[in-house]
Amino acid sequence: MGRSVWWQEVIRVLAVCLFAAAIGTLSGYVLPLLLLAMAGLLIYWLLQLRRVARWLRRPDTEPPEATGLWGEIFDRVYHLQRADREERGRLQTTVSYLRDSFAALKNATVMIDPQGNIEWCNAASARLLGLQYPRDRGQAILNLVRLPAFNAYVDGGDYQEPLLMDSPRDGGARLLIEITPFGAGSRLLFARDVTREERMQEMRRDFIANVSHELRTPLTVITGYLHTLLDAGIASDERIHQPLVQMRQQARRMENLLRDLLWLSRLESAQDESEDRAALDIAEIMSEVRTEALGVEPDREINLVVESRRELPGNYRQIHSALSNLVVNALKYSDGPVEMRWSEDEGHLYLSVTDVGPGIDAVHIPRLTERFYRVEKSRAQETGGTGLGLAIVKHVLAAHQAWLDIDSRLGRGTTFRCVFPLS
């Protein structure tokens, strides 16, 4: 508001008061005329306020005509209203654009307010979740999608990982649910039909499992005959003996590969979920793994460090397999001592395997748990590994709500740390 307009209004008030005082002096009624002048000014201001109030109840109309300070007030309020209308129009256009975009998606999209009620959903929500707009607007989504896993996921508040669940509309369909918080407690829910992907993954797992199972029988026969020929001394000629030895080595490698493929397939298909879990004595499992490893390589040094006596709820076979794979890898890629450590802090339990080998370049660490990934392709034949050990470890830990942390420096060795949240 301009200072000149303000001073003009001040001067006008002073002028009225001075004029009333002058007339009062001449007539001998100074105080009554001053009071009368002030009352007139007050009535004028009240009338202007009444005009403002009536106009604000109808903001789409033009502002009342006025001069001076009140004219400035009307103009400023009018410009603010117009700017507000334009901003709301832009926001409404943006919201409409986003809703049109979400409506065109094949995936279900649901806007949920802070109280858990549905604000809006697109057409795909009816097909995947059974929700319809505007019929279900204002309804609690947990009252309309009544699945225990879904309710726990929505109420849990931890949306870092998506939820895979059966469709409430079609029991044979599988949905991937993702929730993104936004605004002041609102949430945006996406549901995607992953039935086809799930079936393809299941077909792939079944194919690998079936092929691996079918190959075991002929491979066992071949290995048996190779053992017989070599043990009987029939192949005494070096030209025959050496190829047979190499054939037996490769047959053993194939047996290990098929064994790991079958075990990994079983982990992926979650067949072990029905098996009872128990409180595991990790120190005892570490001792068992150490004994098994020394049975194969008796000259190696394997140290155990037990800093916690806390037991771990889990599947014995899976945890034993994960630890054994980590120790075998450490022995393969390191000539020095290997250390197994069981420890804890305020929030986690740690099962670590440390070696003093050549270490791993940081560029390879994100891909180490991929199937058949090798840091050095040439070492695959030398170590006789299958390339599935760390993939097995990853799946075992995922089944126990844990993860693998890898700390490695070139020339200083590597630590593989299994992290189990206490919660």
C-alpha angles and dihedrals in degrees: 000000000000117000090220092060090049093051091046089057091047091050090048092053091047091048092053091049093048092048091050090048091050093050089045091053092052093046098037094242103103100146097043092049092047090051090047091051092049090048090052091051090048092050089050092052092047091052090051090050089051089053090051092049093049091047094049089056087060103037094167092067126087116269119261118265113258141146135221121008094350092050089053090050092050092049094048094048090047092052091048091050092050092048089049092051091050092049092048089049091053091047092048090050090051092048091048091049092050092047091049089050093049090045090057093054119106088216121081113257122191128179112211124193123222090269092057095254124137114255098174141343135184130239093265089064090071092056097044105028105016093244123139132192130249092007094066097038110132093016121125108254092217089060091055101040103046106183120129094222092049093047092050091049095049094044094042094070094210105116100162091109125043123241121240112204145148117273115256088217100046119024091204095056125086124215131199109213122201126177126195120191117221139165120005099337099320121133137206115214123200123189121190128188106236097167093117093047091048091051092048090051090048091050090050092050092047091048093051092045094048095045092046091049093048092049093054095072099053090040090053090052092049092048091048093053091046090053090048094050094047096043093047092054092231092133095060093143108096090221089062100030098059095050089049091052091051090047091053091049092051091045090055090049090052090050090053091048093051091047092053093045091053092047092047091048090052092050092049093049089051093231090149094059090089092056116099116259121215142185102277125212098222093189089060092048090050090053091050093050091048092052092049093048093048089050088064097036107022094172095062126099116234117175127197122210115185113186098159133050093195115126122229121227105227152099111301097210094049096047091045090051094049094049092045092053092051093049093046090051091049091051092048097051100036134057094194133072122307123215129205115196132186113193143143144203133191095295110016147044118221130206107186137182117194130186134179095225130131093288129227128272111246091237090068099046098084090056101042094101093054116110115268093356112153129193088205115021092200092061093061093082094041097053097038091222124152098221091235102092098096092040088058090048091051093052093045091052092046088055088055095046088249136117142212121250117195122199115181138158126188110258094006105075136247137273120205108197123191107206118204117185112227090220 
